[in-house]
Amino acid sequence: MSRSPAADLAPLIKLLQAGVPPVRAAAELSRVLAIWTAELKDDDEQLQERLSGLAEQLTMGIEEMHEGIAEASDKGKPTLRRILATHEAVLDGLRKAQGAG
């Protein structure tokens, strides 16, 4: 029995929340995409739905972070900028995967 999409995404979400370097989060996204691609190799529509849902979640999160960074615009908030960069890197990888699908 396959795992749920939420279970597949749990490690990625933890990395995003921790603000790891973008390369590390992008590597985790690649792992999730490989799982989903293998699991849904015969159901491209379902794969695209998952990718679209994840892209929507990330986009909303990025918009919220942009607002938070604007509010906390003092120079002592590099962690917020790093977290935002990580989210944006993952979203870029996701968009590339959607284009390849």
Order of alpha helices (4+ residues) and beta strands (2+ residues): alpha-alpha-alpha-alpha
